[in-house]
Amino acid sequence: MMRVLAHGTLVVSCQAGPGNPFYSPEAMALMARAAEAGGAGAIRANGALDVAAIRAVTDLPIIGLNKLGDPAGVFITPTYDSAVGVAEAGADLIALDGTTRPRPDGQRLDQQIARIHEELGVPVLADVDSVDAGLAARAAGADLVATTLSGYTNGTPPTGPDVELVRQLAAKLDCPIVAEGRIRTPAHVRAVCDAGAYAVVVGHAITNPMDITARLVEAIPGT
Ligand SMILES: CC(=O)N[C@H](C=O)[C@@H](O)[C@H](O)[C@H](O)COP(=O)(O)O
């Protein structure tokens, strides 16, 4: 079954890592069901186990990825091999690092994307950090480009989404632009849509209760 990411979709990123009480495929499947009940049009998920658990409970399109290695480096589906299990588990698209940084296996981005297309038969979403990386990723064969890594490849990320990067990518690229990263409020969603986003991914603001709690605790005077 071919599931396509539709224009105007809110994608909910259901991810939890070690140290998060929700770190389990079962918990991520519940998150995905809750997201779908709330109107999400697609799910983004990490790792073959989570993707399989989510695939079992929803027919929504799943953007699959596989975080491997050091988060300071190329770690979102860094190699072709890391994409295989995620695709086999039922992901409809593969998200991968689309920055211009060297990849851990020495392959070029275009080589990784071509293999995913040819051997796994799924489209590729390139997570980029800049306009130049977006242009290069599209030239390398990415089907969609997302702003996921803006703010995470040098220095401390700003608080809000990178609306300007969405705008510039939408103006320069002939493929769908996905807005992702630090989108927390309806105003953020509207801003990235107005800037030309094809779809919007929200993670922590929906699926990370620790982060939501901490932000509200910080608002209590004297803390
Ligand atoms: C930078 C990085 O590793 N981003 C990851 C990509 O899959 C996830 O940890 C984010 O939660 C996701 O991009 C959604 O963003 P936010 O949780 O800010 O809405």
The ligand as a Gaussian input file, in Angstrom:
#p B3LYP/6-31G(d) Opt

LIG

0 1
 C       17.197000      17.586000      15.973000
 C       16.584000      16.218000      16.104000
 O       17.236000      15.319000      16.546000
 N       15.297000      16.076000      15.723000
 C       14.632000      14.813000      15.845000
 C       14.246000      14.296000      14.549000
 O       13.662000      13.314000      14.332000
 C       13.557000      14.775000      16.900000
 O       14.223000      14.629000      18.134000
 C       12.597000      15.966000      17.031000
 O       11.747000      15.725000      18.117000
 C       11.741000      16.197000      15.787000
 O       12.547000      16.726000      14.784000
 C       10.579000      17.160000      15.996000
 O       11.032000      18.390000      16.501000
 P       10.414000      19.004000      17.839000
 O       10.445000      17.939000      18.896000
 O       11.281000      20.196000      18.171000
 O        9.006000      19.430000      17.511000

